[in-house]
Amino acid sequence: MSVRPALLAHDLVRVRGSRRVLDGVSLTAAPGHRIGLIGDNGTGKTTLLRVLAGVDEPDSGVVTRPPDLGFLHQETPFTPSVTIAAVLDDALREARADLAELDRVAAALAESPDHDLLLAAYGAVLERAQDHDAWDADRHAQTVLDGLGLGGLPHDRTLGALSGGQRGRLALAAMLIRRPSALLLDEPTNHLDDAAAAFCEEQLRAMPGVVVVASHDRAFLDAVCTDVIDLDPAVEGPIRFGGGYTAYVTAKRAEAQRWRRRYDEEQALLVDLREAAAVTAHQVAPGRAPRDSEKMGYGHTAGRVQNQISRRVRDATRRLETIERDQIPAPPEPLRFHAATLATGDSDEAIVRADRLEVPGRLEVAQLEIAARDRLLVTGPNGVGKSTLLAVLAGQLTYSGALWRRAGLRVGLLGQDSVFTDARRTARHIFDTTVGARRAEMVPLSSLGLLASTDLDRPVAELSVGQRRRLALAVLVADPPELLLLDEPTNHLSPTLCDELEDALNTGPGAIVVASHDRHLRTHWQARHLSLPGQL
């Protein structure tokens, strides 16, 4: 077997506008290592993946990458007119090319069995084919499609006819089928149900090459990663932790405590030094008149005292200047989700009733009732209609059957795609104009803790996918509806914000319906369950 190459990056810097998204990031990823990228939205996870993949060039720094690197974007790279068959052909192209080249060289060797160059070429192609398990590639491709819930789809179907989740899973399948020497994944579990996530984890653990993955899926990171790199702000820059997510959380908590302790100690020292430079150093012998024995030489003694004062002031000032120039930055305050109070109502009063609700080929629900302060978790495999149900409840899709909503019921939907009509406007401007000036004054965007203060006045076009999704969530919770519908609400949110969101959903009034694959949320959120297809 050939030696698989490592993925190396040294001192990467990437600047966008006036902001350094990456500032001196280095990474060594040897074959067999599976590295998770952790960090809040906007800390540079996607940017780092794009630079590692060669999609973006760094402003400085060097990347050494294997030639057969694969990169899974958050958004599928294929156009809507491409068929499933074409995607599979592309994924299998390298394996099929290796087998064809092997046959060609073998035929040439049959005519010239002692040809040294042909023997060397045959050995190289054979190693490459073995590395990619080329002889089993077609069977492996079908296994991957089945494992990701795509096995039943006709291969002549175009991507434009697939759901967003199906397109995302097909792009992931193509990467798992290729088995490149280095695989870069950006949020690979966003569209995976439990069975597909478990299958993906198994496939990645079996990868012989390098895997680098940016993910907010805490269960996934624990199951897959051998190392975690934290891109959140830290005293000494990005930190690499050994182990999965649980080990990272323990180490991160200890590191945050050390940072806070060092910062507090230094701030206390700065206060003392400033006082010493301004006051204390002058108090060599405060309030004492000269003794009789000193009076004849008092002027000389006073000179010595003045020299001592000057020396102490100089020493305190120099030390103060040194620490102020190189002082430890303040630990960042974590974003906190402070949801505005949702609409109240009688907990027993029904606000929605559905009977024999159906969207042909997409959704069937025999009966459903939602009360004014209900909690409903909608689960089920991809394609059974979770997003469709939420769209019907929001009044965005036609249906057959009976659906009654209480008169005047205010409904808000957070879909999986957050699109704003004018991405040139800032996040604050979009928020203020959407919720209205009066509401924006009562519940400012900054008070919700969903965007960092540095991102409030950035154009939406410059925000990450997760930051745009947070902005859409902020609009909903700032002017809360009586029925809040959330489609995969933890997608693109940091683990910390996921925890905060779960707490808010547990305690806030109003009716909330959540469709989610998030294994952690489904375990911890207290709600009734509607499993599709099926009943409560």
Summary of the structure (lengths in Angstrom):
residues: 536
radius of gyration: 30.4
end to end distance: 53.2
largest distance: 118.0
contacts: 1651
relative contact order: 0.11
helix: 44%
strand: 20%
